[in-house]
Amino acid sequence: MDIKHIAQLARIKLTKGEETKFGKELASILDFVNQLNKVDTSGIDPAYQITGLVNSYRGDEHRKDFEMDEKLNEKLIGQAPHRQDRFIKVKSVLRKP
């Protein structure tokens, strides 16, 4: 596995020393995963969750923790490097085919 490629995907810069260090660590992790993959789990039921919680959902309600007003909106939006009207402008994350 190419550690430079992974760093690029994660958008982090690594020094040569870090590339060597993390390359060794990643190889060690992948070796351990390979050991786990060799374990026979054919008779084991999958554990989708272990807490015992059932239907632990809450309603999607406005809790009124704080009320948005123009002053608060300006404070929040005003910190963004790029904005348009009351919105923060960001680069497109979806590409057209």
Buried (B, 14 or more C-beta within 10 A) or exposed (E): EEBEEBBEEEEEEBEEEEBEEBBEEBEEEEEEEEEEEEEEEEEEEEEEEEEEEEEEEEEEEEEEEEEEEEEEEEEEBEEEEEEEEEEEEEEEEEEEE
